[in-house]
């Protein structure tokens, strides 16, 4: 750029040439850092949800192994057992989503300060986050539910 300016005007003093991104970067560094930090903690919260739901569901399956074994021995299908273990996960997830939606409505003015280019109650974002939470919870509950569906009734009854 300096060369081009000098070819146009040899007396022009050219110093401190930067792109617009280079000029803005120091002013937006704090916001980018806070956005990255918020994203990190959001991902960490999602991992904690996964671990918590997985742990709770695994514990519930272990506690109900004998009941599940009896159901399988009586003739319950694996899909029924799978559904019996997996569906109760939806209740706490639903309650959590409703509380989260209520909190987002209540705190929308506070949240608006932290958002750039997104309205506080953007329907697409709310739906996407809700689906992400539901899918995360169901994914965490899937392994214990699958394990419960594959319970060997003889082994389950002998275990107690």
PyMOL commands that set and color helices and strands:
alter all, ss='L'
color gray80, all
select helices_A, chain A and resi 2-8+20-63+65-74+78-106+108-114+123-149+153-159
alter helices_A, ss='H'
color red, helices_A
deselect
rebuild
show_as cartoon
